[in-house]
Amino acid sequence: MGRVDLQGSLLETRWVRRHLVTKGSFYERLADHGHEIVADDDFAQLYSQGQGRPSIPPSVMIRALLCATHDRLSSDRETSRRTRVDADWKAAMGVDDDFEGIAATTFSLMRARMAVHDADRVLFEATLAKAVRAGIFKGPLTAIIDSSPVHGAGNVADSYELIRKMIGRLARAMGDRLDADVAAEALGLAAVKPDMDWQDRAVRKQHLGDLVELAAEVLATAAGEATADPEVAEAARLLAEVVLQDVVDGERGPEIRDGVARDRIVSHSDPEMRHGRKSASRRFDGHKL
């Protein structure tokens, strides 16, 4: 777990070279008022006190995520690039022009910290609400929350990826016993993450429906092969399990489950790994003893 000096040198880099930020923009508003809506102390419980390696101050991380929300970014790599090269972003983040940027993996770790402490919705959405009230964001709060990177591809793609990979696993196990067109679709989805707008809820919902439909088709074909082929039987069992654990029937079709299923499979490469809880607020991924 990283640590952060909450009394440290962030104030030294909070000044902004005003000629570098676009006048009248979201970035200028965040540069001017960012310190009013997010502070390191707000996220202190996510970090160890005095242990681990120094971390990027959480206030800088959150302001970067606010920029990503504004720009509707779904890629941590692109978010990282902008923290390194975009003058507007640096002004909005409250860092110096020489700031070297935030690594893509650091954003993933930040989301993990927030999820482990059940802070992804509580803290980040509270920060977004403050930003809307301060006039930094222009638009309905609900729409802004839905477009947030905390709730975008980095948060929901795990379920989609598990289903895609398990469909591909079953297709490979079946070989030429599966219809060629269905096999091509299944293997294609398993190989490459779809190039789609992960921030768009309707697009995600359509993709989920397509995956569930394809999974049902492949499972129906596999039903006649499973009794004679243990590999097909195991792949079919895993596919059915990940669909059931992560998807529920909603009023308008399949939806990602709200909450986490007990003993959830979390890895397509290591299906024995499970999701569990140590307490109501502490979660973990690992293997049962």
C-alpha positions in Angstrom: 0.0 0.0 0.0 1.4 3.4 -0.9 1.7 6.3 1.5 1.3 10.0 1.0 2.6 12.9 3.0 -0.7 14.7 3.7 1.2 17.7 5.0 3.8 17.6 2.3 4.9 19.7 -0.6 1.7 19.8 -2.7 1.2 23.4 -1.7 4.5 24.2 -3.3 3.1 23.1 -6.7 -0.4 24.5 -6.4 0.4 27.7 -8.1 -0.4 27.8 -11.8 1.2 29.7 -14.7 -2.0 31.3 -15.9 -0.9 32.0 -19.4 -0.7 28.2 -20.0 -4.4 27.4 -19.2 -7.2 28.1 -21.7 -9.2 31.1 -20.5 -12.8 30.5 -19.4 -12.4 26.7 -19.7 -13.2 23.8 -17.4 -9.5 23.5 -16.8 -9.2 27.1 -15.6 -12.2 26.6 -13.3 -10.6 23.5 -11.8 -7.3 25.2 -11.5 -8.9 28.1 -9.6 -11.3 26.0 -7.4 -9.9 22.5 -7.3 -8.4 23.0 -3.8 -11.9 23.9 -2.6 -13.5 20.7 -3.6 -10.8 18.0 -3.0 -8.1 17.8 -0.4 -5.6 15.1 0.5 -7.3 14.6 3.9 -10.5 13.5 2.2 -8.8 10.4 1.0 -6.3 9.8 3.8 -8.0 6.5 4.8 -7.0 5.0 1.5 -3.3 5.1 2.4 -1.0 3.8 5.0 0.4 6.3 7.5 4.2 6.4 7.2 4.6 3.0 5.5 5.2 2.0 1.9 6.5 4.0 -1.0 5.5 7.7 -1.5 2.4 8.1 -3.7 1.1 10.8 -6.0 -1.0 13.0 -3.6 -4.6 11.8 -3.8 -5.9 15.4 -4.5 -3.8 15.4 -7.7 -5.0 11.9 -8.7 -8.7 12.9 -8.2 -8.2 16.2 -10.1 -6.7 14.1 -13.0 -9.8 11.8 -12.9 -12.0 14.9 -13.0 -10.2 15.9 -16.2 -10.6 12.4 -17.6 -14.3 12.6 -16.7 -14.6 16.0 -18.5 -12.8 14.7 -21.6 -14.8 11.4 -21.5 -11.6 9.3 -21.6 -11.9 5.5 -21.1 -8.2 4.7 -21.5 -5.8 4.9 -18.6 -3.0 5.1 -21.1 -4.4 8.3 -22.7 -5.2 9.7 -19.3 -1.6 9.1 -18.3 -0.3 10.8 -21.5 -2.4 13.9 -20.9 -1.1 14.3 -17.3 2.4 14.3 -18.8 2.0 16.6 -21.9 -1.2 18.6 -21.6 -0.7 22.1 -20.1 -4.4 22.6 -19.5 -4.5 19.3 -17.5 -1.4 20.3 -15.5 -3.0 23.6 -14.6 -6.2 21.9 -13.6 -4.3 19.3 -11.5 -2.5 22.1 -9.7 1.0 20.8 -10.6 4.1 22.5 -12.0 4.8 22.6 -15.8 7.7 20.1 -15.1 5.4 17.5 -13.6 6.3 14.2 -15.2 2.8 12.7 -15.3 1.0 9.8 -13.6 1.6 6.3 -14.8 -1.4 4.4 -16.2 -1.1 1.7 -13.6 -1.3 4.3 -10.8 -4.9 5.1 -11.9 -5.8 1.4 -11.7 -4.2 1.2 -8.2 -6.2 4.3 -7.1 -9.5 2.8 -8.3 -8.5 -0.4 -6.4 -7.9 1.6 -3.2 -11.2 3.3 -3.6 -13.0 0.0 -4.2 -11.4 -1.8 -1.3 -12.4 1.0 1.1 -15.9 1.3 -0.5 -15.0 4.8 -1.5 -15.4 4.7 -5.3 -19.0 5.9 -5.1 -19.1 7.7 -1.8 -16.0 9.9 -2.0 -15.6 10.4 -5.8 -19.3 11.1 -6.3 -19.2 13.5 -3.4 -16.3 15.3 -5.1 -18.2 15.4 -8.4 -21.2 16.9 -6.6 -18.9 19.6 -5.1 -17.5 20.3 -8.6 -21.0 20.7 -10.0 -22.0 23.1 -7.2 -18.9 25.1 -7.7 -19.7 25.5 -11.4 -16.6 23.6 -12.5 -18.7 21.0 -14.4 -21.6 22.2 -16.5 -24.3 19.5 -16.8 -26.5 17.1 -14.7 -24.6 15.4 -11.9 -26.1 11.9 -12.8 -24.8 12.2 -16.4 -21.4 13.3 -15.2 -21.2 10.3 -12.7 -22.2 7.9 -15.5 -19.4 9.2 -17.7 -16.8 9.0 -14.9 -13.7 6.8 -15.5 -14.3 5.3 -12.0 -17.5 3.8 -13.5 -16.3 3.3 -17.0 -14.3 0.6 -18.7 -11.8 0.2 -15.9 -14.6 -0.6 -13.5 -17.0 -2.7 -15.5 -14.9 -4.4 -18.2 -13.9 -7.2 -15.8 -17.4 -8.8 -16.2 -17.4 -8.3 -19.9 -13.9 -9.7 -20.2 -14.6 -12.7 -18.1 -17.6 -13.6 -20.3 -15.8 -12.9 -23.5 -12.8 -15.0 -22.5 -14.9 -17.9 -21.2 -16.9 -17.9 -24.5 -13.6 -18.2 -26.3 -12.4 -20.9 -24.0 -15.5 -23.0 -24.8 -15.3 -22.3 -28.5 -11.7 -23.5 -28.6 -12.6 -26.7 -26.6 -15.4 -27.4 -29.1 -13.2 -26.9 -32.2 -14.9 -27.7 -35.5 -18.0 -29.0 -33.6 -19.1 -25.4 -33.3 -20.6 -23.6 -36.3 -17.8 -21.8 -38.1 -19.5 -18.3 -38.0 -20.3 -18.6 -34.3 -16.8 -19.8 -33.6 -15.2 -16.9 -35.5 -17.4 -14.4 -33.5 -16.6 -16.1 -30.2 -12.8 -16.3 -30.8 -12.7 -12.7 -32.2 -14.4 -11.3 -29.1 -12.1 -13.3 -26.8 -9.0 -12.1 -28.6 -9.5 -8.3 -28.7 -11.4 -5.9 -26.4 -14.2 -4.3 -28.5 -13.4 -0.8 -29.7 -16.5 0.9 -28.3 -17.5 3.9 -26.2 -17.3 2.3 -22.7 -18.6 5.5 -21.2 -21.9 5.1 -23.0 -24.3 3.1 -20.8 -26.5 2.2 -23.7 -23.6 0.9 -25.7 -22.4 -1.2 -22.8 -25.9 -2.6 -22.3 -26.1 -3.6 -26.0 -22.7 -5.3 -25.8 -23.8 -7.2 -22.7 -26.9 -8.4 -24.4 -24.9 -9.6 -27.4 -22.5 -11.4 -25.1 -25.3 -13.2 -23.2 -27.0 -14.2 -26.4 -23.8 -15.6 -27.9 -23.0 -17.4 -24.6 -26.4 -19.0 -24.7 -25.9 -20.1 -28.3 -22.5 -21.6 -27.6 -23.7 -23.3 -24.4 -26.7 -24.8 -26.2 -24.4 -26.4 -28.8 -22.0 -27.6 -26.1 -24.8 -29.3 -24.2 -24.7 -32.3 -26.5 -20.9 -32.6 -26.3 -20.3 -32.0 -22.6 -21.1 -35.6 -21.4 -18.5 -37.1 -23.8 -15.7 -34.4 -23.5 -14.5 -33.3 -20.1 -12.8 -30.3 -21.5 -16.0 -29.1 -23.1 -17.9 -29.8 -19.9 -15.5 -27.8 -17.8 -15.4 -24.9 -20.2 -19.2 -24.9 -20.4 -19.5 -24.9 -16.6 -17.2 -22.0 -16.2 -19.0 -19.9 -18.9 -22.4 -20.6 -17.3 -21.0 -19.7 -13.9 -19.5 -16.3 -14.9 -22.7 -15.3 -16.7 -24.8 -16.3 -13.7 -22.5 -14.6 -11.2 -22.2 -11.3 -13.0 -25.5 -10.8 -15.0 -29.1 -10.5 -13.9 -32.3 -10.2 -15.9 -33.5 -6.6 -15.8 -36.7 -5.0 -17.0 -35.0 -4.1 -20.3 -32.7 -7.1 -20.7 -29.5 -8.3 -19.1 -27.7 -6.1 -16.6 -24.5 -6.2 -14.7 -25.3 -7.5 -11.2 -25.4 -4.8 -8.5 -23.0 -6.1 -5.9 -20.7 -9.1 -6.0 -21.8 -12.7 -6.1 -20.4 -15.0 -3.3 -17.2 -16.8 -4.3 -17.1 -14.9 -7.6 -14.6 -16.2 -10.2 -12.3 -13.2 -10.9 -9.8 -14.6 -13.4 -10.3 -16.3 -16.8 -6.7 -17.5 -16.8 -7.0 -18.9 -13.2 -10.6 -19.9 -12.6 -9.7 -21.3 -9.1 -9.1 -17.7 -8.0 -12.1 -16.3 -6.1 -13.5 -13.1 -4.9 -14.3 -13.0 -1.2 -14.7 -10.8 1.9 -12.9 -10.6 5.2 -15.6 -8.4 6.6 -18.5 -6.3 5.4 -16.1 -3.6 4.2 -12.9 -5.6 3.4 -12.7 -7.6 0.1 -10.0 -9.7 -1.4 -9.1 -11.8 -4.5 -7.2 -15.1 -4.0 -7.4 -18.8 -3.4 -9.4 -20.7 -0.8 -7.3 -22.7 1.7 
